[in-house]
Amino acid sequence: MKNKLILALLLCPSLPINTFQLSNPILKAADNAGIFNDPVYRILTVRKTIKEFVSGKLIWKGAQCNLSIVDDQAVVLPATLHVVIKRPEALFGATFIIVSPDHEHLFDIVAPSEQAAVTLFVQDSNKKSLLARYEHVDYHAVPTGTYVLHPITGNRLPIFVSDYTLEGFDTRVTKAHLAIPAHDIKDFAFARKHNLDIKMVVTSPDEGKPSNPQIDKHTGQLLAPYTGEFEDSIIINSGFINGAITGAADKIIASLQASHIGSEYHEHVLYSLQGKLYSVSDLQAIEVTLHQEHKNLSQSQKDALSVAMIQVQSDFLGLVEHFLASAKETKELMIELIEESCKLRKNNDCYLLHWAHLKNTEPERIVFKRDIRTFNIFVKFCSDLVDFLSDFASSCPRALENLRNLKK
C-alpha cells in the first residue's frame, strides 16, 4: 500500500491534456464496477516507465553481490564472481549461473578438467562479430566444472559459459547472469535444454487467472515460465520472504548487506556507442542525423548501432513483460480499445495495431525484434503505446478517482 500511495502521488497528475475518451461499453462497465482500479494503476506505471526509458531517466534497480566459487569437492576457490541481480525478490529461484566467454577472469573459475572445452568455446566465440553473437542464440554452453554458492541458501549452482544472455542489462554490466528459469523466458529454455532445476518462487493468489503458472497436473512441473507477476503476487519456496511480494526485494538486499556480500544496486539505463553513453532518444537523433546527412557508415559502426538496438529491444521487453502477460487475459478487449484509440488519433500506420493482432502462435519477442529494426520506428512505437495507455487510463474515471483518493 505504501508503494502504491507514493506512485499515486506521481502518476495522477501525469496524464496529458490531449487524451481521447474511449467509448467501449465493456470498458465503461468494468470501470464503474471498480474492476479496473488495479489495472489502471499498472497501466499508469508502465506508461511512466516507458517514457523514462526512452528519455534516459529510467533507473534500473536491483541488487549486487559477490558469489563464492567452489570446485566439485566443495573446495573454495580464491576467485569470486560479481553479479547484479535483476529481481532480488526471486533470488531463491536461482538455479544456475551464466558467464560470458569474454569475462575478464573466466579461466580463474574453470576447473582443470574443463579448461580445454572452455578454451574451444571461447575461441569459437572470438571468431564471430559481437552482432553475430547477439543475433544467433542457440543456448549452446559448456560447464566450467565449478559452482557458485547461492548467497542465501549456500546451495551449489553450476556455472556455464554461454552467449545467450549477452543482451541483458546484468550481463552487460558484469559479464555474468544469475539465472532464475521459472520466471525468465530465456533461462527457462536453457534450463529445459540442459536438464537443470526450475524452481518457481512467485505465483498468483488468484487461481482463476488465465495467466497463472502453467503446471503439468501429472508431474507438477512448470510448462512455461511464469512472468505475469504484479504487486498482488505472493512469494513461495523462499524461506524468510515467503508471503506478499511487496517488500520482499528489500528483505533480500538487507540479508545480503548483513552478510557483507552484497548491497542495493541502481544505474541509469543507457547504451554505449563508440565509448559514450546515450539514451534511446539520443540514439534516435543520431540515426536520423546520419540518414539526413547521407553518411556512409563503416560496417563496424553499423554493427554497433544494431547491437545497441538489440539491447534496447531486450530491455524494453523486460520492462513490459508483466504488463503483456496481464493484457493477454483480455486480449479481445485490448484489441478493440487499441483500434478505437488509433482511429480517434487518426493513427492508421500504428505498429501497435499490428502487434495487437498477432496470433497466439507468434511469440511477441521474436516478432518485435524482427519488425522494430530502427530507433526511429522504436521511438514511434513507444510514443503510440504511451498514447494508447493514456487514452485507456483517462477513460476510466472511477479508477483514477480511486488513485486520487489514496493521496488524501
C-alpha positions as CSV (number, residue, x, y, z in Angstrom):
1,M,0.0,0.0,0.0
2,K,2.9,2.4,0.8
3,N,4.4,1.9,-2.7
4,K,1.0,2.4,-4.3
5,L,0.5,5.6,-2.4
6,I,3.8,7.0,-3.5
7,L,3.1,6.1,-7.1
8,A,-0.4,7.6,-6.8
9,L,1.2,10.9,-6.0
10,L,3.5,10.6,-9.0
11,L,1.0,9.2,-11.5
12,C,-2.2,11.1,-11.1
13,P,-1.1,14.5,-12.4
14,S,0.9,12.9,-15.2
15,L,-1.8,12.3,-17.8
16,P,-1.6,14.7,-20.8
17,I,-4.4,17.0,-21.7
18,N,-4.8,15.7,-25.2
19,T,-6.2,12.3,-24.3
20,F,-9.1,10.7,-26.1
21,Q,-12.1,9.1,-24.3
22,L,-12.7,5.5,-25.4
23,S,-16.4,4.7,-25.6
24,N,-16.1,0.9,-25.4
25,P,-19.1,-0.3,-23.2
26,I,-17.2,-3.1,-21.6
27,L,-14.5,-0.7,-20.5
28,K,-17.1,1.7,-19.1
29,A,-19.0,-1.1,-17.2
30,A,-15.8,-2.6,-15.8
31,D,-14.6,0.8,-14.6
32,N,-18.0,1.5,-13.0
33,A,-17.7,-1.8,-11.2
34,G,-14.3,-1.0,-9.9
35,I,-12.7,-3.8,-11.8
36,F,-10.0,-1.6,-13.4
37,N,-8.7,0.0,-10.2
38,D,-5.6,-2.1,-10.1
39,P,-5.1,-2.4,-13.9
40,V,-5.2,1.4,-14.4
41,Y,-2.6,1.8,-11.6
42,R,-0.4,-0.7,-13.5
43,I,-1.1,1.0,-16.9
44,L,0.0,4.4,-15.5
45,T,3.1,2.8,-14.0
46,V,4.0,1.1,-17.3
47,R,3.3,4.4,-19.2
48,K,5.7,6.3,-16.8
49,T,8.3,3.6,-17.2
50,I,8.3,3.7,-21.0
51,K,8.6,7.5,-21.1
52,E,11.6,7.4,-18.7
53,F,13.2,4.5,-20.6
54,V,13.1,6.4,-23.9
55,S,14.4,9.7,-22.3
56,G,17.2,8.0,-20.4
57,K,15.7,8.9,-17.0
58,L,14.9,5.3,-16.0
59,I,16.9,3.9,-13.2
60,W,17.5,0.2,-13.1
61,K,17.1,-1.0,-9.5
62,G,18.2,-4.4,-8.1
63,A,20.9,-5.9,-6.0
64,Q,24.6,-6.7,-6.4
65,C,26.7,-9.3,-4.7
66,N,30.0,-11.3,-4.8
67,L,29.5,-15.0,-5.1
68,S,31.9,-17.5,-3.6
69,I,33.1,-20.3,-6.0
70,V,33.8,-23.9,-5.2
71,D,35.0,-26.9,-7.1
72,D,33.3,-30.3,-7.3
73,Q,35.0,-31.2,-4.0
74,A,33.5,-28.2,-2.3
75,V,36.9,-26.5,-2.0
76,V,36.5,-22.7,-2.1
77,L,38.5,-21.1,-4.9
78,P,40.3,-17.7,-4.5
79,A,38.2,-16.0,-7.1
80,T,34.7,-14.7,-6.7
81,L,32.0,-13.8,-9.2
82,H,30.4,-10.4,-9.1
83,V,26.7,-10.3,-10.3
84,V,23.9,-7.9,-10.3
85,I,20.5,-9.4,-9.5
86,K,17.6,-8.2,-11.7
87,R,14.9,-9.5,-9.3
88,P,16.1,-9.8,-5.7
89,E,12.6,-11.0,-4.7
90,A,13.0,-14.1,-6.9
91,L,16.6,-14.9,-5.7
92,F,15.5,-18.2,-4.1
93,G,14.6,-19.3,-7.6
94,A,18.2,-19.0,-8.9
95,T,19.4,-22.5,-10.0
96,F,22.5,-21.8,-12.2
97,I,24.7,-19.0,-13.5
98,I,25.9,-18.0,-17.0
99,V,29.3,-16.4,-17.6
100,S,30.1,-14.6,-20.9
101,P,33.0,-16.0,-22.9
102,D,34.7,-12.6,-22.7
103,H,34.6,-12.4,-18.9
104,E,37.9,-10.9,-17.8
105,H,38.6,-13.6,-15.2
106,L,36.8,-16.5,-16.8
107,F,39.7,-19.0,-16.6
108,D,40.2,-18.3,-12.9
109,I,36.9,-20.1,-12.3
110,V,37.3,-23.0,-14.7
111,A,38.2,-26.5,-13.4
112,P,41.3,-28.1,-14.9
113,S,39.1,-30.8,-16.4
114,E,37.1,-28.3,-18.4
115,Q,39.9,-25.9,-19.5
116,A,40.1,-27.4,-23.0
117,A,36.4,-27.3,-23.7
118,V,36.0,-23.8,-22.4
119,T,39.1,-22.7,-24.5
120,L,37.5,-24.1,-27.6
121,F,34.2,-22.3,-26.8
122,V,36.0,-19.0,-26.3
123,Q,38.0,-19.4,-29.5
124,D,34.8,-20.1,-31.5
125,S,33.1,-17.1,-29.9
126,N,36.1,-14.8,-30.8
127,K,35.7,-15.8,-34.4
128,K,32.2,-14.1,-34.5
129,S,31.4,-10.5,-34.5
130,L,29.6,-9.1,-31.5
131,L,26.5,-8.6,-33.6
132,A,26.6,-12.2,-34.8
133,R,26.8,-13.4,-31.2
134,Y,23.7,-11.2,-30.3
135,E,21.7,-12.4,-33.3
136,H,22.2,-16.1,-33.2
137,V,21.1,-17.5,-29.8
138,D,21.2,-21.3,-29.7
139,Y,21.6,-21.9,-26.0
140,H,24.9,-23.8,-26.6
141,A,27.1,-23.8,-23.5
142,V,29.9,-25.6,-21.8
143,P,30.2,-26.1,-18.0
144,T,33.1,-24.7,-16.1
145,G,33.2,-27.7,-13.7
146,T,32.8,-25.2,-10.8
147,Y,29.9,-23.8,-8.8
148,V,28.8,-20.6,-7.1
149,L,27.3,-20.7,-3.7
150,H,23.8,-19.3,-3.5
151,P,24.2,-16.1,-1.5
152,I,21.2,-17.0,0.8
153,T,20.9,-20.8,0.9
154,G,24.5,-21.8,0.3
155,N,23.4,-24.3,-2.3
156,R,25.8,-25.0,-5.2
157,L,24.7,-23.6,-8.5
158,P,26.5,-24.8,-11.6
159,I,28.3,-22.3,-13.8
160,F,28.1,-22.4,-17.6
161,V,29.8,-20.4,-20.3
162,S,27.3,-19.2,-22.9
163,D,26.3,-16.3,-25.1
164,Y,22.5,-16.4,-24.7
165,T,22.4,-13.7,-22.0
166,L,24.7,-11.1,-23.8
167,E,21.9,-8.6,-24.5
168,G,20.7,-8.5,-20.9
169,F,21.4,-5.5,-18.7
170,D,23.0,-7.6,-15.9
171,T,25.4,-9.3,-18.3
172,R,26.4,-6.0,-20.0
173,V,27.4,-4.7,-16.5
174,T,29.2,-7.8,-15.0
175,K,29.5,-10.3,-17.9
176,A,27.6,-12.7,-15.6
177,H,23.9,-13.7,-15.2
178,L,22.3,-15.3,-12.2
179,A,19.5,-17.4,-13.9
180,I,16.0,-17.7,-12.5
181,P,14.4,-20.1,-15.0
182,A,10.9,-20.3,-13.6
183,H,10.5,-16.6,-14.2
184,D,12.5,-15.8,-17.3
185,I,11.8,-16.9,-20.9
186,K,15.4,-17.5,-22.0
187,D,16.6,-19.0,-18.7
188,F,13.6,-21.4,-18.9
189,A,14.6,-22.5,-22.4
190,F,18.2,-23.0,-21.3
191,A,17.2,-25.0,-18.3
192,R,14.9,-27.3,-20.3
193,K,17.7,-27.9,-22.9
194,H,20.3,-28.8,-20.2
195,N,18.0,-30.5,-17.7
196,L,18.6,-28.0,-15.0
197,D,16.4,-27.3,-11.9
198,I,13.5,-25.0,-12.4
199,K,12.2,-23.6,-9.1
200,M,9.0,-21.5,-9.0
201,V,9.2,-18.8,-6.3
202,V,6.5,-16.3,-7.4
203,T,2.9,-17.2,-8.1
204,S,-0.6,-15.6,-8.2
205,P,-3.1,-15.7,-5.3
206,D,-5.9,-15.8,-7.8
207,E,-6.4,-19.4,-9.1
208,G,-8.8,-18.3,-11.8
209,K,-6.5,-16.1,-13.9
210,P,-5.6,-17.4,-17.4
211,S,-2.1,-16.0,-17.0
212,N,-1.5,-18.1,-13.9
213,P,1.5,-20.5,-13.9
214,Q,1.1,-23.4,-16.3
215,I,1.8,-26.6,-14.4
216,D,1.6,-30.2,-15.5
217,K,-1.1,-31.8,-13.4
218,H,0.7,-35.2,-13.5
219,T,4.3,-34.2,-12.9
220,G,3.8,-30.9,-11.1
221,Q,6.5,-29.4,-13.4
222,L,6.2,-25.8,-14.8
223,L,5.3,-25.9,-18.5
224,A,6.3,-22.3,-19.3
225,P,8.0,-19.5,-17.3
226,Y,5.6,-17.5,-15.1
227,T,6.1,-13.8,-15.9
228,G,2.7,-12.4,-15.0
229,E,3.6,-11.1,-11.6
230,F,2.4,-7.9,-10.0
231,E,2.1,-6.3,-6.6
232,D,-0.6,-8.8,-5.5
233,S,1.6,-11.9,-6.3
234,I,3.0,-14.0,-3.5
235,I,6.4,-15.4,-2.8
236,I,6.7,-19.2,-2.3
237,N,9.6,-21.6,-1.7
238,S,11.7,-18.8,-0.4
239,G,12.2,-19.2,3.4
240,F,12.0,-15.9,5.3
241,I,10.5,-13.9,2.5
242,N,7.5,-16.2,1.8
243,G,4.2,-14.2,1.6
244,A,3.4,-10.9,-0.1
245,I,5.8,-9.9,-2.8
246,T,5.7,-6.2,-1.6
247,G,8.9,-5.6,0.4
248,A,10.5,-9.0,-0.5
249,A,13.3,-7.4,-2.5
250,D,14.2,-5.1,0.4
251,K,14.4,-8.1,2.7
252,I,16.8,-9.9,0.3
253,I,19.0,-6.8,0.0
254,A,19.1,-6.4,3.8
255,S,20.1,-10.0,4.1
256,L,23.0,-9.6,1.6
257,Q,24.1,-6.5,3.4
258,A,24.0,-8.2,6.8
259,S,26.2,-11.0,5.3
260,H,28.6,-8.4,3.9
261,I,28.4,-9.9,0.4
262,G,26.0,-7.6,-1.4
263,S,24.0,-4.4,-1.5
264,E,21.4,-2.4,-3.4
265,Y,22.3,-1.6,-7.0
266,H,21.0,1.1,-9.2
267,E,22.1,2.7,-12.5
268,H,20.5,4.7,-15.3
269,V,19.6,2.6,-18.3
270,L,21.8,4.0,-21.1
271,Y,23.6,2.5,-24.1
272,S,27.2,2.5,-25.2
273,L,28.1,3.7,-28.7
274,Q,31.7,4.5,-29.6
275,G,32.7,4.8,-26.0
276,K,29.9,7.2,-24.9
277,L,26.6,6.6,-23.2
278,Y,23.3,7.6,-24.8
279,S,19.6,7.4,-24.1
280,V,17.2,5.8,-26.6
281,S,16.0,9.2,-27.8
282,D,19.7,10.2,-28.3
283,L,20.3,7.2,-30.4
284,Q,17.2,8.0,-32.5
285,A,18.5,11.5,-33.0
286,I,21.9,10.1,-34.1
287,E,20.2,7.7,-36.5
288,V,18.1,10.5,-38.1
289,T,21.1,12.8,-38.4
290,L,23.1,10.1,-40.2
291,H,20.3,9.4,-42.5
292,Q,19.7,13.1,-43.3
293,E,23.3,13.8,-44.0
294,H,23.7,10.6,-46.1
295,K,26.7,9.5,-44.0
296,N,28.3,6.3,-45.2
297,L,28.9,4.3,-42.0
298,S,31.6,1.6,-41.8
299,Q,30.4,-1.9,-41.1
300,S,31.7,-1.8,-37.6
301,Q,29.6,1.4,-37.0
302,K,26.5,-0.2,-38.4
303,D,27.1,-3.3,-36.3
304,A,27.5,-1.1,-33.2
305,L,24.1,0.6,-33.9
306,S,22.5,-2.8,-34.4
307,V,23.9,-4.2,-31.1
308,A,22.5,-1.1,-29.3
309,M,19.1,-1.7,-30.9
310,I,19.1,-5.4,-29.7
311,Q,20.0,-4.2,-26.2
312,V,17.2,-1.6,-26.3
313,Q,14.7,-4.2,-27.5
314,S,15.7,-6.7,-24.8
315,D,15.4,-4.1,-22.0
316,F,12.1,-2.8,-23.3
317,L,10.5,-6.2,-23.5
318,G,11.7,-7.0,-20.0
319,L,10.1,-3.8,-18.7
320,V,6.7,-4.5,-20.3
321,E,6.7,-8.3,-19.9
322,H,4.4,-8.4,-16.9
323,F,2.0,-6.0,-18.5
324,L,1.8,-8.0,-21.7
325,A,1.1,-11.2,-19.7
326,S,-1.8,-9.4,-18.0
327,A,-3.1,-7.9,-21.2
328,K,-3.4,-11.3,-22.8
329,E,-6.1,-12.2,-20.3
330,T,-8.4,-9.7,-22.0
331,K,-6.9,-9.7,-25.5
332,E,-10.1,-9.2,-27.4
333,L,-11.0,-6.2,-25.4
334,M,-7.5,-4.8,-25.7
335,I,-7.6,-5.1,-29.5
336,E,-10.9,-3.2,-29.6
337,L,-9.5,-0.5,-27.4
338,I,-6.3,-0.1,-29.4
339,E,-8.3,0.1,-32.6
340,E,-10.6,2.8,-31.2
341,S,-7.7,4.8,-29.8
342,C,-5.8,4.7,-33.1
343,K,-8.9,5.6,-35.0
344,L,-9.6,8.6,-32.8
345,R,-6.0,9.7,-33.2
346,K,-6.1,9.1,-36.9
347,N,-3.0,6.9,-36.5
348,N,-3.6,4.3,-39.2
349,D,0.0,3.3,-39.6
350,C,0.4,2.5,-35.9
351,Y,2.5,-0.7,-35.4
352,L,0.7,-1.2,-32.1
353,L,-2.3,-2.3,-34.3
354,H,-0.3,-4.9,-36.0
355,W,1.2,-6.1,-32.7
356,A,-2.3,-6.4,-31.1
357,H,-3.4,-8.7,-33.9
358,L,-0.5,-11.1,-33.5
359,K,-1.6,-14.7,-33.4
360,N,-1.0,-16.6,-30.2
361,T,1.4,-18.9,-32.1
362,E,3.7,-15.9,-32.8
363,P,5.9,-15.0,-29.8
364,E,5.9,-11.3,-29.2
365,R,9.6,-11.1,-28.6
366,I,10.5,-12.7,-31.9
367,V,8.1,-10.6,-34.0
368,F,9.0,-7.4,-32.2
369,K,12.7,-7.9,-32.8
370,R,12.1,-8.8,-36.4
371,D,9.9,-5.7,-37.1
372,I,11.4,-3.0,-34.9
373,R,14.8,-2.6,-36.6
374,T,15.5,1.2,-36.2
375,F,15.4,3.6,-33.3
376,N,13.0,5.8,-35.2
377,I,10.5,3.0,-35.5
378,F,11.1,2.0,-31.9
379,V,10.5,5.5,-30.5
380,K,7.4,5.9,-32.7
381,F,6.1,2.6,-31.3
382,C,6.8,3.7,-27.7
383,S,5.0,7.0,-28.4
384,D,2.0,5.2,-29.8
385,L,1.9,2.8,-26.8
386,V,2.1,5.7,-24.3
387,D,-0.7,7.5,-26.2
388,F,-2.9,4.4,-26.0
389,L,-2.2,3.8,-22.3
390,S,-3.1,7.5,-21.7
391,D,-6.4,7.1,-23.5
392,F,-7.1,3.8,-21.6
393,A,-6.5,5.4,-18.2
394,S,-8.3,8.6,-18.9
395,S,-11.4,6.6,-20.0
396,C,-11.6,5.0,-16.5
397,P,-12.6,7.9,-14.3
398,R,-13.6,5.7,-11.3
399,A,-10.2,4.0,-11.3
400,L,-8.4,7.4,-11.5
401,E,-10.6,8.8,-8.7
402,N,-9.6,5.7,-6.6
403,L,-6.0,6.6,-7.1
404,R,-6.5,10.2,-6.2
405,N,-8.3,9.1,-3.0
406,L,-5.1,7.3,-2.0
407,K,-3.4,10.7,-1.9
408,K,-5.9,12.1,0.7
